[in-house]
Every structure is written in structure tokens, then in C-alpha cells.
């Protein structure tokens, strides 16, 4: 059930000394979605955020975030207090004038390569800092099942392309038997705040102690999806450089396993997740795929099915897609992923 969008948490904040007693602070609802609400609280010279999530997880998320603040200072908003009475916690507010989502900066056309390298380096350092940390391993272990279930939804594409099923099953078996470092579980340009200061990571709802390559793969997936039709040609042209800059910087920090193994698994996760996400979007919007989208998915599927899978090969394919003309409208192009029956209009 959705949480009450206006919970009575001010008294809790006062009891913890986070807001004053002289007047009521201003409260703004920033987000209300499913089992999560986020409020901005401003008063007595300070601003903070109160986040509520599903019972049993808010304290885990708060403790993960607090531990991250110790291991990598300024990489996450500081946790100010746990609020178990409302299944939530209070944390420092990150002023959007100081840091905003990386995705917004991308959409504004800001240069991506240097920022992608900076974020890849930063993410690799976070993974390395959390590797072998018993506190995080204990805190994040309960969410491993939820992260696995969330990732498994991407196997929708396997129903449409059975040839991908063995690869996806092998990848998931390898990923979810690893307990190496903290994996954010939902890493994408929206959950990374960038500005003059070091990047800040937010929203640890899907965090689990497992495979860092999962995070790398999800980030590459997000970058790939930004270039899928009908995105601008300029984004497609920059994509190979952006992916290479991010992944190369992240791979420099891989010390928990051979780098080639981490590279291969991260790219497999990225490709299957991209193909699966495309199929899910196709079912949701109820329309046939464009010829350009069919070409993109076919090229990514061919790459996935023809090992060895390396960053060099992926960026070569992405560069070719960036300059390839769309398929001739008069020529029949068989989609690699057929729309789910009944999910599109003819």
C-alpha cells in the first residue's frame, strides 16, 4: 500500500533535535511512488530530507548509506537519524544548485566523456572501498533476493529470443553467487548527482552485497538506452566514447577478480538488460518497433551471441550503428524481438 504522503514526522524530528520548536517548518513532497515517499523539510536555517520506504528496509538502507559515508566521505547524503516509527530516515539535503542528476546534464548537451570517466573512476573506487567490508555485508545481505527478483524481470526478452536464455541464466548464476562488494542495484544517470564536488550516489533501495559488475552493466545499459530511437543523432554519435570512458575508468579498479572476467560479465549484463528493456518498452507503448530500433537490437544481439565480448568490440559496434543509415522501408526487416502477441496495434 502506498504510504501516507503527509506523515506526522515533525515531532520525531524535533525529538531528535533536527528541527526547532519555534514554529512549524516548511514541508514539500518531492516524490510519492509505490512504497516510497520523500519530503523536503526546511526550517530554522537548515534543510533535510525524510525518506520513507517499505517496512523492514528503511533501517537497512539508512545503515548502508551511513556506512558508505564512512568509507567514502561525501559520496552519499549524510544520514541524520533513523526514524523506524514511520519506516524512514532523515538525511542531508543536496541542493540542486550544487549537484543535479547526471542525466539532466547529459540532456542539456554538456560534454559526457570526461564526466563519464570521472564517474567510472568514482564508482570503481566505491566498489573497491566496500569490498570485503563485513558491516555492509551484514546490512545489505537481506536485500539480495529483491535485487535478484528485480533483475530477473529482464528475462522477458528470453521469451521472445530463446537463444539468449542460456547466456542470461549463466550470467545471473555467476552474478548472484558473488559476494564481493556493495552493489547499488539501480545505478543510472538519474541516481548520480554531479556538480563541482565529487559525485553523490542516492537511492539505495535495491542495494545488495554482491557483484560490482552488476552496477557497471546497469550503467552501460542506461547509456545504451539513451541512444535508442528516437533519440537524437548527436547522442548516438557520442555513445561509443561515453561508454568507453566510463567502463575503462571503472575497470582500472577491478582487483577482486581478473579484469577480463569482470569486463565480459558487465557487458553481458548490459546487453541482455538493454534488449530486455527494449522488449518491455515495446509491450508498454503498444506499437511496432521502428526500423532503426530493429537494427540496433539485432546488432546488439549478434554481439552478445558471438564471443569474445570485449569493450573494444562493443564500442566498434556502437560506432557503426551511429553512422548506419536506417533500413530501407521497402525491405522486410525481421525484428529480433517479436512484439508480445496482443501488446501492439496493427
Number of C-alpha atoms within 10 A of each C-alpha: 7 12 17 13 16 12 11 10 14 18 12 16 20 12 12 14 12 20 23 17 13 8 9 13 18 11 17 13 14 13 13 16 11 11 13 20 22 21 20 20 22 17 16 14 8 13 19 23 23 27 24 26 22 18 13 12 19 23 21 22 25 25 19 23 24 21 20 22 16 12 14 15 14 15 22 25 22 21 22 19 20 23 20 14 10 20 18 27 24 24 22 17 17 17 10 11 7 11 17 20 20 23 19 14 17 15 10 8 11 11 12 20 18 13 19 24 21 18 24 25 20 21 26 24 18 21 24 19 15 22 22 16 16 12 12 22 20 13 20 25 16 16 18 19 13 15 20 16 10 13 16 14 13 20 21 19 27 20 14 17 16 10 13 18 17 11 17 21 14 12 18 18 11 12 19 17 10 12 18 20 25 28 28 28 27 21 25 20 21 16 18 20 24 22 15 7 11 16 22 22 23 18 18 21 21 20 26 30 28 25 25 30 28 26 25 29 26 23 23 26 25 19 24 22 16 18 21 18 16 10 11 11 14 11 20 22 17 17 23 24 18 24 24 20 21 27 24 17 20 26 20 13 18 20 13 14 9 10 14 14 13 21 21 19 24 28 24 26 27 25 24 26 26 26 28 23 20 22 23 18 13 19 18 11 12 15 14 17 20 15 18 18 18 21 21 23 21 17 18 19 20 12 18 20 14 8 10 10 19 17 19 10 13 20 17 12 17 23 17 14 20 19 11 12 10 14 15 10 9 6 8 9 12 11 16 19 21 17 19 16 8 9 14 15 9 7
